[in-house]
Amino acid sequence: MSEFLTGDELLGASDLTIEFVDVPGGKRVGVRAMSLGDLDSYDRSMLDIDGDTVTRNLDDGRAKLLVRALCNDKGERLLTDSQAAALSKKSAPWLVQAVDIARRLNGLTKVAQDDAKKNSSATSEGSLAID
């Protein structure tokens, strides 16, 4: 049986996961598992809230994910949230690969969410899955 972490061990654990993608021009960028705060920010960015009405806003959806997930080799973000619209104008092929990685690393695929439900004794609403 596994031992349980203490709160200090949990908060002090190194849990950064980065995968790298080759981009045009012979360079690379990292795609990281986001912090919980970045994931919450991404979820909120996909919603339009007007009083009691909440609707999904898919405008620049993949770019909104990537500005939070693209990073350097140390895991530091490359872009700010406000740069999503500009990123959405870039060439799609390598960005689509980065999106697929970001979705997988951050549990934003249906498969990842189904796996998490199977492996968890608790239930939650979770983040938006986009397949």
Secondary structure, DSSP 8 states (H G I E B T S, - for coil): ------HHHHHHS----EEEEEETTTEEEEEE---HHHHHHHHHHTEEEETTEEEE--TTHHHHHHHHHEE-TTS-BSS-GGGHHHHTTS-HHHHHHHHHHHHHHTT-SHHHHHHHHHT-SS----S----
